[in-house]
């Protein structure tokens, strides 16, 4: 195939795409499966970007987790969201996930909803869907907490408690 400039481009034998199969998820609760994961760098900031697909076939969504950020609050939120996802998905070590490839195939329940509105480059207000939270059941939560919380030291209390 040769290129003679945009003016000579002929698309008559090309079919129209239906969006490449990508369908954004509407608001609701889903079982999401991690299809891809990569760390993106923007200056000194680092963000893990995960592409999720609804196991039920409703669509897909991308989610980013700030691992390193110039804003301490953004970094704290990103890391908390990542650990919540890893815990909800049953990752073998949510405290030290290791290689990025260990995220591939993980599944977790999540709630998807509208994000904050922003103005795009065309001056239009846009509201994209985003993962609002990953849903951790009580058993998973207790496992994660037990690893992070140590029992307080015991105190000998010999007070009489009147009943």
Helices and strands as residue ranges (DSSP letters): G 6-8, G 19-21, E 28-42, E 45-54, E 60-68, H 72-88, G 100-103, E 107-114, E 118-119, E 125-126, E 129-134, H 138-148
